[in-house]
């Protein structure tokens, strides 16, 4: 193995067991999920076990990355630029994922088959009123985007109290959003097995809800790092990436609200 050189600004990562361990645990978690969906006896146990292990390994991996960035100074300007491009590419891949399910939704809505009454939404579906919980959740996400922008502006300006306050408000709004989403699922009169409308509705809103939960975790970690003085006015790449991800979640929800609730409602 060649010794690490300091003649360049790039970060030559050290050997780490976490990437292969994360990949193996994620694959095993998927197998457990498939077993659970097919009613195998220990399917839920295997899924839960590998899920917890995957989360634990990811925490250890991220801990090493934070240490490299904060205490070892390995995230130079060139490395930060690469990290920003990596986050942008990740968000683009997420856009493609949502695009696929939006395609399925609009394909079914523009060409309703005789099996669903040549009507969208199908006659048997009582849709969710878009002007109640969905509208409230839209307002919550828009406000959370504003408070996060306020927090980001504050960290650039060196205002610590405003940075922390904006992050806390954003996390609170995100938790309320998730709570209202769960309540909507409980009260909905149709399920994911109710034809193409039910499957596309829950797939899109559920996938977005998963991204909201993931974004909430990212923002919570960001808040912890702000309180631990990991960021400065000039160096806060972790904050920026979390903020980009959350704004992406906001934008996707606006499309969801207009397409699924307004256009797909009665």
VENCORUR-V752171 format. One record per backbone hydrogen bond with DSSP energy under -0.5 kcal/mol. NH is the residue of the N-H (numbers start at 1). CO is the residue of the C=O. Records with the same first field share a line. If there is no record, write none. Layout:
BEGIN
NH = CO + CO
END
This chain:
BEGIN
12 = 10
13 = 11
21 = 17
22 = 18
23 = 19
24 = 20
25 = 21
26 = 22
27 = 23
28 = 24
29 = 25
30 = 26
31 = 27
32 = 28
33 = 29
34 = 30
35 = 31
36 = 32
37 = 33
38 = 34
39 = 36
40 = 35
43 = 40
46 = 42
47 = 43
48 = 44
49 = 45
50 = 46
51 = 47
52 = 48
53 = 49
54 = 50
55 = 51
56 = 52
57 = 53
58 = 54
59 = 55
60 = 56
61 = 57
62 = 58
63 = 59
64 = 60
65 = 61
66 = 62
67 = 63
68 = 64
69 = 65
70 = 66
71 = 67
72 = 67
74 = 68
76 = 74
80 = 76
81 = 77
82 = 78
83 = 79
84 = 80
85 = 81
86 = 82
87 = 83
88 = 84
89 = 85
90 = 86
91 = 87
92 = 88
93 = 89
94 = 90
95 = 91
96 = 92
97 = 93
98 = 94
99 = 95
100 = 96
101 = 97
102 = 98
103 = 99
104 = 100
105 = 101
106 = 102
107 = 103
108 = 104
109 = 105
110 = 106
111 = 107
112 = 109
116 = 113
117 = 114
118 = 113
123 = 116
125 = 122
126 = 124
127 = 125
132 = 129
134 = 129
135 = 130
136 = 132
137 = 133
138 = 134
139 = 135
140 = 136
141 = 137
142 = 138
143 = 139
144 = 140
145 = 141
146 = 142
147 = 143
148 = 144
149 = 145
150 = 146
151 = 147
152 = 148
153 = 149
154 = 150
155 = 151
156 = 152
157 = 153
158 = 154
159 = 154
160 = 158
163 = 159
164 = 160
165 = 161
166 = 162
167 = 163
168 = 164
169 = 165
170 = 166
171 = 167
172 = 168
173 = 169
174 = 170
175 = 171
176 = 172
177 = 173
178 = 174
179 = 175
180 = 176
181 = 177
182 = 178
183 = 179
184 = 180
185 = 181
186 = 182
187 = 183
188 = 184
194 = 191
195 = 193
198 = 194
199 = 195
200 = 196
201 = 197
202 = 198
203 = 199
204 = 200
205 = 201
206 = 202
207 = 203
208 = 204
209 = 205
210 = 206
211 = 207
212 = 208
213 = 209
214 = 210
215 = 211
216 = 212
217 = 213
218 = 214
219 = 215
220 = 216
221 = 217
222 = 218
223 = 219
224 = 220
225 = 221
226 = 222
227 = 223
228 = 224
229 = 226
230 = 225
232 = 235
236 = 234
240 = 236
241 = 237
242 = 238
243 = 239
244 = 240
245 = 241
246 = 242
247 = 243
248 = 244
249 = 245
250 = 246
251 = 247
252 = 248
253 = 249
254 = 250
255 = 251
256 = 252
257 = 253
258 = 254
259 = 255
260 = 256
261 = 256 + 257
262 = 257
263 = 258
264 = 259
265 = 262
END
